[in-house]
Amino acid sequence: MAREKKLTIDERREYLKAVQKRYVGASKAERGRMLDDMEAITGLHRKSLIRLLAGDLKRKPRTRRGKRS
């Protein structure tokens, strides 16, 4: 069995942006089915998907932290 290619972070965010509008307007049962599908496609856990879909899907730049003394 061939191993499936993993999505990159940017690809995952683009997919979630496409699904987000439908997810927000869906019923509870429909959201559950959508989460099952998204979980299989992205490889993310349900709670992570819920958190991402509830907020802004823009990536934030990393911040540099100071040196530890």
mmCIF file of the N, C-alpha and C atoms, coordinates in Angstrom:
data_MODEL
# 
_entry.id   MODEL 
# 
loop_
_atom_site.group_PDB 
_atom_site.id 
_atom_site.type_symbol 
_atom_site.label_atom_id 
_atom_site.label_alt_id 
_atom_site.label_comp_id 
_atom_site.label_asym_id 
_atom_site.label_entity_id 
_atom_site.label_seq_id 
_atom_site.pdbx_PDB_ins_code 
_atom_site.Cartn_x 
_atom_site.Cartn_y 
_atom_site.Cartn_z 
_atom_site.occupancy 
_atom_site.B_iso_or_equiv 
_atom_site.pdbx_formal_charge 
_atom_site.auth_seq_id 
_atom_site.auth_comp_id 
_atom_site.auth_asym_id 
_atom_site.auth_atom_id 
_atom_site.pdbx_PDB_model_num 
ATOM 1   N N  . MET A 1 1  ? 0.842   -1.178 0.000  1.00 0.00 ? 1  MET A N  1 
ATOM 2   C CA . MET A 1 1  ? 0.000   0.000  0.000  1.00 0.00 ? 1  MET A CA 1 
ATOM 3   C C  . MET A 1 1  ? 0.884   1.237  0.000  1.00 0.00 ? 1  MET A C  1 
ATOM 4   N N  . ALA A 1 2  ? 0.663   2.136  -0.913 1.00 0.00 ? 2  ALA A N  1 
ATOM 5   C CA . ALA A 1 2  ? 1.474   3.346  -1.022 1.00 0.00 ? 2  ALA A CA 1 
ATOM 6   C C  . ALA A 1 2  ? 1.100   4.316  0.089  1.00 0.00 ? 2  ALA A C  1 
ATOM 7   N N  . ARG A 1 3  ? 2.108   4.974  0.639  1.00 0.00 ? 3  ARG A N  1 
ATOM 8   C CA . ARG A 1 3  ? 1.876   5.942  1.702  1.00 0.00 ? 3  ARG A CA 1 
ATOM 9   C C  . ARG A 1 3  ? 1.428   7.264  1.084  1.00 0.00 ? 3  ARG A C  1 
ATOM 10  N N  . GLU A 1 4  ? 0.385   7.859  1.663  1.00 0.00 ? 4  GLU A N  1 
ATOM 11  C CA . GLU A 1 4  ? -0.143  9.105  1.121  1.00 0.00 ? 4  GLU A CA 1 
ATOM 12  C C  . GLU A 1 4  ? 0.783   10.262 1.445  1.00 0.00 ? 4  GLU A C  1 
ATOM 13  N N  . LYS A 1 5  ? 0.805   11.233 0.538  1.00 0.00 ? 5  LYS A N  1 
ATOM 14  C CA . LYS A 1 5  ? 1.628   12.422 0.725  1.00 0.00 ? 5  LYS A CA 1 
ATOM 15  C C  . LYS A 1 5  ? 0.984   13.315 1.780  1.00 0.00 ? 5  LYS A C  1 
ATOM 16  N N  . LYS A 1 6  ? 1.796   13.818 2.709  1.00 0.00 ? 6  LYS A N  1 
ATOM 17  C CA . LYS A 1 6  ? 1.290   14.732 3.720  1.00 0.00 ? 6  LYS A CA 1 
ATOM 18  C C  . LYS A 1 6  ? 1.134   16.122 3.136  1.00 0.00 ? 6  LYS A C  1 
ATOM 19  N N  . LEU A 1 7  ? 0.130   16.840 3.628  1.00 0.00 ? 7  LEU A N  1 
ATOM 20  C CA . LEU A 1 7  ? -0.070  18.221 3.200  1.00 0.00 ? 7  LEU A CA 1 
ATOM 21  C C  . LEU A 1 7  ? 0.902   19.129 3.945  1.00 0.00 ? 7  LEU A C  1 
ATOM 22  N N  . THR A 1 8  ? 1.348   20.178 3.284  1.00 0.00 ? 8  THR A N  1 
ATOM 23  C CA . THR A 1 8  ? 2.170   21.173 3.965  1.00 0.00 ? 8  THR A CA 1 
ATOM 24  C C  . THR A 1 8  ? 1.251   22.060 4.804  1.00 0.00 ? 8  THR A C  1 
ATOM 25  N N  . ILE A 1 9  ? 1.834   22.870 5.674  1.00 0.00 ? 9  ILE A N  1 
ATOM 26  C CA . ILE A 1 9  ? 1.042   23.756 6.519  1.00 0.00 ? 9  ILE A CA 1 
ATOM 27  C C  . ILE A 1 9  ? 0.216   24.707 5.658  1.00 0.00 ? 9  ILE A C  1 
ATOM 28  N N  . ASP A 1 10 ? 0.844   25.273 4.631  1.00 0.00 ? 10 ASP A N  1 
ATOM 29  C CA . ASP A 1 10 ? 0.122   26.210 3.754  1.00 0.00 ? 10 ASP A CA 1 
ATOM 30  C C  . ASP A 1 10 ? -1.012  25.521 3.005  1.00 0.00 ? 10 ASP A C  1 
ATOM 31  N N  . GLU A 1 11 ? -0.795  24.297 2.552  1.00 0.00 ? 11 GLU A N  1 
ATOM 32  C CA . GLU A 1 11 ? -1.847  23.546 1.860  1.00 0.00 ? 11 GLU A CA 1 
ATOM 33  C C  . GLU A 1 11 ? -3.013  23.255 2.804  1.00 0.00 ? 11 GLU A C  1 
ATOM 34  N N  . ARG A 1 12 ? -2.686  22.906 4.060  1.00 0.00 ? 12 ARG A N  1 
ATOM 35  C CA . ARG A 1 12 ? -3.726  22.659 5.050  1.00 0.00 ? 12 ARG A CA 1 
ATOM 36  C C  . ARG A 1 12 ? -4.559  23.899 5.295  1.00 0.00 ? 12 ARG A C  1 
ATOM 37  N N  . ARG A 1 13 ? -3.889  25.051 5.425  1.00 0.00 ? 13 ARG A N  1 
ATOM 38  C CA . ARG A 1 13 ? -4.601  26.305 5.686  1.00 0.00 ? 13 ARG A CA 1 
ATOM 39  C C  . ARG A 1 13 ? -5.499  26.669 4.506  1.00 0.00 ? 13 ARG A C  1 
ATOM 40  N N  . GLU A 1 14 ? -5.028  26.471 3.291  1.00 0.00 ? 14 GLU A N  1 
ATOM 41  C CA . GLU A 1 14 ? -5.843  26.766 2.109  1.00 0.00 ? 14 GLU A CA 1 
ATOM 42  C C  . GLU A 1 14 ? -7.089  25.874 2.082  1.00 0.00 ? 14 GLU A C  1 
ATOM 43  N N  . TYR A 1 15 ? -6.924  24.599 2.404  1.00 0.00 ? 15 TYR A N  1 
ATOM 44  C CA . TYR A 1 15 ? -8.052  23.673 2.450  1.00 0.00 ? 15 TYR A CA 1 
ATOM 45  C C  . TYR A 1 15 ? -9.052  24.109 3.515  1.00 0.00 ? 15 TYR A C  1 
ATOM 46  N N  . LEU A 1 16 ? -8.556  24.466 4.700  1.00 0.00 ? 16 LEU A N  1 
ATOM 47  C CA . LEU A 1 16 ? -9.442  24.873 5.779  1.00 0.00 ? 16 LEU A CA 1 
ATOM 48  C C  . LEU A 1 16 ? -10.161 26.181 5.469  1.00 0.00 ? 16 LEU A C  1 
ATOM 49  N N  . LYS A 1 17 ? -9.496  27.096 4.761  1.00 0.00 ? 17 LYS A N  1 
ATOM 50  C CA . LYS A 1 17 ? -10.154 28.335 4.348  1.00 0.00 ? 17 LYS A CA 1 
ATOM 51  C C  . LYS A 1 17 ? -11.332 28.023 3.422  1.00 0.00 ? 17 LYS A C  1 
ATOM 52  N N  . ALA A 1 18 ? -11.131 27.054 2.539  1.00 0.00 ? 18 ALA A N  1 
ATOM 53  C CA . ALA A 1 18 ? -12.185 26.687 1.590  1.00 0.00 ? 18 ALA A CA 1 
ATOM 54  C C  . ALA A 1 18 ? -13.384 26.056 2.294  1.00 0.00 ? 18 ALA A C  1 
ATOM 55  N N  . VAL A 1 19 ? -13.157 25.333 3.363  1.00 0.00 ? 19 VAL A N  1 
ATOM 56  C CA . VAL A 1 19 ? -14.208 24.599 4.065  1.00 0.00 ? 19 VAL A CA 1 
ATOM 57  C C  . VAL A 1 19 ? -14.841 25.424 5.187  1.00 0.00 ? 19 VAL A C  1 
ATOM 58  N N  . GLN A 1 20 ? -14.150 26.447 5.664  1.00 0.00 ? 20 GLN A N  1 
ATOM 59  C CA . GLN A 1 20 ? -14.554 27.194 6.857  1.00 0.00 ? 20 GLN A CA 1 
ATOM 60  C C  . GLN A 1 20 ? -15.966 27.772 6.746  1.00 0.00 ? 20 GLN A C  1 
ATOM 61  N N  . LYS A 1 21 ? -16.307 28.378 5.636  1.00 0.00 ? 21 LYS A N  1 
ATOM 62  C CA . LYS A 1 21 ? -17.613 29.019 5.480  1.00 0.00 ? 21 LYS A CA 1 
ATOM 63  C C  . LYS A 1 21 ? -18.746 27.989 5.576  1.00 0.00 ? 21 LYS A C  1 
ATOM 64  N N  . ARG A 1 22 ? -18.543 26.843 4.935  1.00 0.00 ? 22 ARG A N  1 
ATOM 65  C CA . ARG A 1 22 ? -19.554 25.779 4.992  1.00 0.00 ? 22 ARG A CA 1 
ATOM 66  C C  . ARG A 1 22 ? -19.677 25.221 6.400  1.00 0.00 ? 22 ARG A C  1 
ATOM 67  N N  . TYR A 1 23 ? -18.533 25.086 7.101  1.00 0.00 ? 23 TYR A N  1 
ATOM 68  C CA . TYR A 1 23 ? -18.496 24.534 8.451  1.00 0.00 ? 23 TYR A CA 1 
ATOM 69  C C  . TYR A 1 23 ? -19.271 25.414 9.424  1.00 0.00 ? 23 TYR A C  1 
ATOM 70  N N  . VAL A 1 24 ? -19.063 26.730 9.339  1.00 0.00 ? 24 VAL A N  1 
ATOM 71  C CA . VAL A 1 24 ? -19.711 27.661 10.268 1.00 0.00 ? 24 VAL A CA 1 
ATOM 72  C C  . VAL A 1 24 ? -21.231 27.621 10.118 1.00 0.00 ? 24 VAL A C  1 
ATOM 73  N N  . GLY A 1 25 ? -21.731 27.465 8.909  1.00 0.00 ? 25 GLY A N  1 
ATOM 74  C CA . GLY A 1 25 ? -23.169 27.461 8.676  1.00 0.00 ? 25 GLY A CA 1 
ATOM 75  C C  . GLY A 1 25 ? -23.831 26.101 8.793  1.00 0.00 ? 25 GLY A C  1 
ATOM 76  N N  . ALA A 1 26 ? -23.083 25.076 9.104  1.00 0.00 ? 26 ALA A N  1 
ATOM 77  C CA . ALA A 1 26 ? -23.622 23.714 9.124  1.00 0.00 ? 26 ALA A CA 1 
ATOM 78  C C  . ALA A 1 26 ? -24.271 23.378 10.473 1.00 0.00 ? 26 ALA A C  1 
ATOM 79  N N  . SER A 1 27 ? -25.127 22.352 10.449 1.00 0.00 ? 27 SER A N  1 
ATOM 80  C CA . SER A 1 27 ? -25.737 21.862 11.690 1.00 0.00 ? 27 SER A CA 1 
ATOM 81  C C  . SER A 1 27 ? -24.698 21.074 12.483 1.00 0.00 ? 27 SER A C  1 
ATOM 82  N N  . LYS A 1 28 ? -25.027 20.753 13.726 1.00 0.00 ? 28 LYS A N  1 
ATOM 83  C CA . LYS A 1 28 ? -24.076 20.037 14.592 1.00 0.00 ? 28 LYS A CA 1 
ATOM 84  C C  . LYS A 1 28 ? -23.703 18.673 14.008 1.00 0.00 ? 28 LYS A C  1 
ATOM 85  N N  . ALA A 1 29 ? -24.684 17.949 13.493 1.00 0.00 ? 29 ALA A N  1 
ATOM 86  C CA . ALA A 1 29 ? -24.412 16.628 12.914 1.00 0.00 ? 29 ALA A CA 1 
ATOM 87  C C  . ALA A 1 29 ? -23.529 16.751 11.673 1.00 0.00 ? 29 ALA A C  1 
ATOM 88  N N  . GLU A 1 30 ? -23.817 17.758 10.863 1.00 0.00 ? 30 GLU A N  1 
ATOM 89  C CA . GLU A 1 30 ? -23.027 17.982 9.648  1.00 0.00 ? 30 GLU A CA 1 
ATOM 90  C C  . GLU A 1 30 ? -21.595 18.370 9.993  1.00 0.00 ? 30 GLU A C  1 
ATOM 91  N N  . ARG A 1 31 ? -21.430 19.220 11.025 1.00 0.00 ? 31 ARG A N  1 
ATOM 92  C CA . ARG A 1 31 ? -20.084 19.621 11.454 1.00 0.00 ? 31 ARG A CA 1 
ATOM 93  C C  . ARG A 1 31 ? -19.281 18.409 11.912 1.00 0.00 ? 31 ARG A C  1 
ATOM 94  N N  . GLY A 1 32 ? -19.938 17.473 12.588 1.00 0.00 ? 32 GLY A N  1 
ATOM 95  C CA . GLY A 1 32 ? -19.253 16.252 13.034 1.00 0.00 ? 32 GLY A CA 1 
ATOM 96  C C  . GLY A 1 32 ? -18.741 15.442 11.854 1.00 0.00 ? 32 GLY A C  1 
ATOM 97  N N  . ARG A 1 33 ? -19.573 15.303 10.826 1.00 0.00 ? 33 ARG A N  1 
ATOM 98  C CA . ARG A 1 33 ? -19.147 14.567 9.630  1.00 0.00 ? 33 ARG A CA 1 
ATOM 99  C C  . ARG A 1 33 ? -18.019 15.301 8.914  1.00 0.00 ? 33 ARG A C  1 
ATOM 100 N N  . MET A 1 34 ? -18.139 16.624 8.856  1.00 0.00 ? 34 MET A N  1 
ATOM 101 C CA . MET A 1 34 ? -17.091 17.418 8.207  1.00 0.00 ? 34 MET A CA 1 
ATOM 102 C C  . MET A 1 34 ? -15.764 17.282 8.967  1.00 0.00 ? 34 MET A C  1 
ATOM 103 N N  . LEU A 1 35 ? -15.827 17.280 10.296 1.00 0.00 ? 35 LEU A N  1 
ATOM 104 C CA . LEU A 1 35 ? -14.611 17.125 11.092 1.00 0.00 ? 35 LEU A CA 1 
ATOM 105 C C  . LEU A 1 35 ? -13.950 15.773 10.837 1.00 0.00 ? 35 LEU A C  1 
ATOM 106 N N  . ASP A 1 36 ? -14.772 14.725 10.685 1.00 0.00 ? 36 ASP A N  1 
ATOM 107 C CA . ASP A 1 36 ? -14.218 13.402 10.364 1.00 0.00 ? 36 ASP A CA 1 
ATOM 108 C C  . ASP A 1 36 ? -13.432 13.455 9.060  1.00 0.00 ? 36 ASP A C  1 
ATOM 109 N N  . ASP A 1 37 ? -14.018 14.092 8.040  1.00 0.00 ? 37 ASP A N  1 
ATOM 110 C CA . ASP A 1 37 ? -13.352 14.203 6.742  1.00 0.00 ? 37 ASP A CA 1 
ATOM 111 C C  . ASP A 1 37 ? -12.081 15.051 6.836  1.00 0.00 ? 37 ASP A C  1 
ATOM 112 N N  . MET A 1 38 ? -12.194 16.193 7.503  1.00 0.00 ? 38 MET A N  1 
ATOM 113 C CA . MET A 1 38 ? -11.031 17.083 7.629  1.00 0.00 ? 38 MET A CA 1 
ATOM 114 C C  . MET A 1 38 ? -9.903  16.423 8.405  1.00 0.00 ? 38 MET A C  1 
ATOM 115 N N  . GLU A 1 39 ? -10.271 15.647 9.416  1.00 0.00 ? 39 GLU A N  1 
ATOM 116 C CA . GLU A 1 39 ? -9.278  14.931 10.217 1.00 0.00 ? 39 GLU A CA 1 
ATOM 117 C C  . GLU A 1 39 ? -8.505  13.936 9.351  1.00 0.00 ? 39 GLU A C  1 
ATOM 118 N N  . ALA A 1 40 ? -9.208  13.236 8.480  1.00 0.00 ? 40 ALA A N  1 
ATOM 119 C CA . ALA A 1 40 ? -8.574  12.264 7.589  1.00 0.00 ? 40 ALA A CA 1 
ATOM 120 C C  . ALA A 1 40 ? -7.687  12.948 6.552  1.00 0.00 ? 40 ALA A C  1 
ATOM 121 N N  . ILE A 1 41 ? -8.127  14.089 6.042  1.00 0.00 ? 41 ILE A N  1 
ATOM 122 C CA . ILE A 1 41 ? -7.378  14.774 4.986  1.00 0.00 ? 41 ILE A CA 1 
ATOM 123 C C  . ILE A 1 41 ? -6.150  15.491 5.524  1.00 0.00 ? 41 ILE A C  1 
ATOM 124 N N  . THR A 1 42 ? -6.319  16.223 6.641  1.00 0.00 ? 42 THR A N  1 
ATOM 125 C CA . THR A 1 42 ? -5.223  17.053 7.148  1.00 0.00 ? 42 THR A CA 1 
ATOM 126 C C  . THR A 1 42 ? -4.295  16.339 8.115  1.00 0.00 ? 42 THR A C  1 
ATOM 127 N N  . GLY A 1 43 ? -4.806  15.326 8.805  1.00 0.00 ? 43 GLY A N  1 
ATOM 128 C CA . GLY A 1 43 ? -3.992  14.649 9.811  1.00 0.00 ? 43 GLY A CA 1 
ATOM 129 C C  . GLY A 1 43 ? -3.985  15.370 11.145 1.00 0.00 ? 43 GLY A C  1 
ATOM 130 N N  . LEU A 1 44 ? -4.809  16.415 11.284 1.00 0.00 ? 44 LEU A N  1 
ATOM 131 C CA . LEU A 1 44 ? -4.896  17.154 12.544 1.00 0.00 ? 44 LEU A CA 1 
ATOM 132 C C  . LEU A 1 44 ? -5.977  16.547 13.424 1.00 0.00 ? 44 LEU A C  1 
ATOM 133 N N  . HIS A 1 45 ? -5.873  16.749 14.731 1.00 0.00 ? 45 HIS A N  1 
ATOM 134 C CA . HIS A 1 45 ? -6.880  16.271 15.665 1.00 0.00 ? 45 HIS A CA 1 
ATOM 135 C C  . HIS A 1 45 ? -8.111  17.166 15.600 1.00 0.00 ? 45 HIS A C  1 
ATOM 136 N N  . ARG A 1 46 ? -9.239  16.620 16.022 1.00 0.00 ? 46 ARG A N  1 
ATOM 137 C CA . ARG A 1 46 ? -10.511 17.341 15.955 1.00 0.00 ? 46 ARG A CA 1 
ATOM 138 C C  . ARG A 1 46 ? -10.470 18.673 16.690 1.00 0.00 ? 46 ARG A C  1 
ATOM 139 N N  . LYS A 1 47 ? -9.922  18.665 17.905 1.00 0.00 ? 47 LYS A N  1 
ATOM 140 C CA . LYS A 1 47 ? -9.907  19.888 18.699 1.00 0.00 ? 47 LYS A CA 1 
ATOM 141 C C  . LYS A 1 47 ? -9.060  20.963 18.020 1.00 0.00 ? 47 LYS A C  1 
ATOM 142 N N  . SER A 1 48 ? -7.975  20.577 17.396 1.00 0.00 ? 48 SER A N  1 
ATOM 143 C CA . SER A 1 48 ? -7.145  21.533 16.663 1.00 0.00 ? 48 SER A CA 1 
ATOM 144 C C  . SER A 1 48 ? -7.916  22.109 15.485 1.00 0.00 ? 48 SER A C  1 
ATOM 145 N N  . LEU A 1 49 ? -8.652  21.268 14.785 1.00 0.00 ? 49 LEU A N  1 
ATOM 146 C CA . LEU A 1 49 ? -9.461  21.730 13.655 1.00 0.00 ? 49 LEU A CA 1 
ATOM 147 C C  . LEU A 1 49 ? -10.541 22.705 14.102 1.00 0.00 ? 49 LEU A C  1 
ATOM 148 N N  . ILE A 1 50 ? -11.216 22.398 15.216 1.00 0.00 ? 50 ILE A N  1 
ATOM 149 C CA . ILE A 1 50 ? -12.259 23.268 15.737 1.00 0.00 ? 50 ILE A CA 1 
ATOM 150 C C  . ILE A 1 50 ? -11.676 24.630 16.083 1.00 0.00 ? 50 ILE A C  1 
ATOM 151 N N  . ARG A 1 51 ? -10.524 24.624 16.742 1.00 0.00 ? 51 ARG A N  1 
ATOM 152 C CA . ARG A 1 51 ? -9.866  25.869 17.140 1.00 0.00 ? 51 ARG A CA 1 
ATOM 153 C C  . ARG A 1 51 ? -9.463  26.695 15.913 1.00 0.00 ? 51 ARG A C  1 
ATOM 154 N N  . LEU A 1 52 ? -8.911  26.039 14.909 1.00 0.00 ? 52 LEU A N  1 
ATOM 155 C CA . LEU A 1 52 ? -8.502  26.739 13.692 1.00 0.00 ? 52 LEU A CA 1 
ATOM 156 C C  . LEU A 1 52 ? -9.698  27.309 12.941 1.00 0.00 ? 52 LEU A C  1 
ATOM 157 N N  . LEU A 1 53 ? -10.763 26.539 12.814 1.00 0.00 ? 53 LEU A N  1 
ATOM 158 C CA . LEU A 1 53 ? -11.928 26.972 12.057 1.00 0.00 ? 53 LEU A CA 1 
ATOM 159 C C  . LEU A 1 53 ? -12.701 28.083 12.760 1.00 0.00 ? 53 LEU A C  1 
ATOM 160 N N  . ALA A 1 54 ? -12.575 28.178 14.084 1.00 0.00 ? 54 ALA A N  1 
ATOM 161 C CA . ALA A 1 54 ? -13.270 29.219 14.840 1.00 0.00 ? 54 ALA A CA 1 
ATOM 162 C C  . ALA A 1 54 ? -12.554 30.559 14.748 1.00 0.00 ? 54 ALA A C  1 
ATOM 163 N N  . GLY A 1 55 ? -11.268 30.529 14.385 1.00 0.00 ? 55 GLY A N  1 
ATOM 164 C CA . GLY A 1 55 ? -10.503 31.766 14.369 1.00 0.00 ? 55 GLY A CA 1 
ATOM 165 C C  . GLY A 1 55 ? -10.045 32.161 12.983 1.00 0.00 ? 55 GLY A C  1 
ATOM 166 N N  . ASP A 1 56 ? -9.028  33.001 12.978 1.00 0.00 ? 56 ASP A N  1 
ATOM 167 C CA . ASP A 1 56 ? -8.440  33.479 11.737 1.00 0.00 ? 56 ASP A CA 1 
ATOM 168 C C  . ASP A 1 56 ? -7.411  32.457 11.264 1.00 0.00 ? 56 ASP A C  1 
ATOM 169 N N  . LEU A 1 57 ? -7.426  32.113 10.004 1.00 0.00 ? 57 LEU A N  1 
ATOM 170 C CA . LEU A 1 57 ? -6.530  31.079 9.488  1.00 0.00 ? 57 LEU A CA 1 
ATOM 171 C C  . LEU A 1 57 ? -5.209  31.625 8.956  1.00 0.00 ? 57 LEU A C  1 
ATOM 172 N N  . LYS A 1 58 ? -4.922  32.902 9.213  1.00 0.00 ? 58 LYS A N  1 
ATOM 173 C CA . LYS A 1 58 ? -3.648  33.462 8.763  1.00 0.00 ? 58 LYS A CA 1 
ATOM 174 C C  . LYS A 1 58 ? -2.524  32.954 9.657  1.00 0.00 ? 58 LYS A C  1 
ATOM 175 N N  . ARG A 1 59 ? -1.394  32.678 9.038  1.00 0.00 ? 59 ARG A N  1 
ATOM 176 C CA . ARG A 1 59 ? -0.230  32.237 9.803  1.00 0.00 ? 59 ARG A CA 1 
ATOM 177 C C  . ARG A 1 59 ? 0.462   33.437 10.423 1.00 0.00 ? 59 ARG A C  1 
ATOM 178 N N  . LYS A 1 60 ? 0.876   33.278 11.648 1.00 0.00 ? 60 LYS A N  1 
ATOM 179 C CA . LYS A 1 60 ? 1.577   34.345 12.339 1.00 0.00 ? 60 LYS A CA 1 
ATOM 180 C C  . LYS A 1 60 ? 3.077   34.091 12.251 1.00 0.00 ? 60 LYS A C  1 
ATOM 181 N N  . PRO A 1 61 ? 3.876   35.135 12.024 1.00 0.00 ? 61 PRO A N  1 
ATOM 182 C CA . PRO A 1 61 ? 5.327   34.909 11.949 1.00 0.00 ? 61 PRO A CA 1 
ATOM 183 C C  . PRO A 1 61 ? 5.894   34.525 13.307 1.00 0.00 ? 61 PRO A C  1 
ATOM 184 N N  . ARG A 1 62 ? 6.959   33.767 13.277 1.00 0.00 ? 62 ARG A N  1 
ATOM 185 C CA . ARG A 1 62 ? 7.618   33.376 14.516 1.00 0.00 ? 62 ARG A CA 1 
ATOM 186 C C  . ARG A 1 62 ? 8.295   34.579 15.137 1.00 0.00 ? 62 ARG A C  1 
ATOM 187 N N  . THR A 1 63 ? 8.300   34.610 16.435 1.00 0.00 ? 63 THR A N  1 
ATOM 188 C CA . THR A 1 63 ? 8.984   35.697 17.120 1.00 0.00 ? 63 THR A CA 1 
ATOM 189 C C  . THR A 1 63 ? 10.297  35.165 17.672 1.00 0.00 ? 63 THR A C  1 
ATOM 190 N N  . ARG A 1 64 ? 11.313  35.988 17.615 1.00 0.00 ? 64 ARG A N  1 
ATOM 191 C CA . ARG A 1 64 ? 12.608  35.586 18.156 1.00 0.00 ? 64 ARG A CA 1 
ATOM 192 C C  . ARG A 1 64 ? 12.637  35.904 19.629 1.00 0.00 ? 64 ARG A C  1 
ATOM 193 N N  . ARG A 1 65 ? 13.117  34.971 20.380 1.00 0.00 ? 65 ARG A N  1 
ATOM 194 C CA . ARG A 1 65 ? 13.212  35.177 21.813 1.00 0.00 ? 65 ARG A CA 1 
ATOM 195 C C  . ARG A 1 65 ? 14.654  35.528 22.161 1.00 0.00 ? 65 ARG A C  1 
ATOM 196 N N  . GLY A 1 66 ? 14.805  36.269 23.223 1.00 0.00 ? 66 GLY A N  1 
ATOM 197 C CA . GLY A 1 66 ? 16.139  36.658 23.667 1.00 0.00 ? 66 GLY A CA 1 
ATOM 198 C C  . GLY A 1 66 ? 16.943  35.486 24.188 1.00 0.00 ? 66 GLY A C  1 
ATOM 199 N N  . LYS A 1 67 ? 18.232  35.683 24.305 1.00 0.00 ? 67 LYS A N  1 
ATOM 200 C CA . LYS A 1 67 ? 19.107  34.620 24.805 1.00 0.00 ? 67 LYS A CA 1 
ATOM 201 C C  . LYS A 1 67 ? 18.869  34.409 26.282 1.00 0.00 ? 67 LYS A C  1 
ATOM 202 N N  . ARG A 1 68 ? 18.992  33.196 26.691 1.00 0.00 ? 68 ARG A N  1 
ATOM 203 C CA . ARG A 1 68 ? 18.924  32.875 28.111 1.00 0.00 ? 68 ARG A CA 1 
ATOM 204 C C  . ARG A 1 68 ? 20.305  33.044 28.713 1.00 0.00 ? 68 ARG A C  1 
ATOM 205 N N  . SER A 1 69 ? 20.364  33.667 29.836 1.00 0.00 ? 69 SER A N  1 
ATOM 206 C CA . SER A 1 69 ? 21.661  33.860 30.485 1.00 0.00 ? 69 SER A CA 1 
ATOM 207 C C  . SER A 1 69 ? 21.932  32.764 31.480 1.00 0.00 ? 69 SER A C  1 
# 
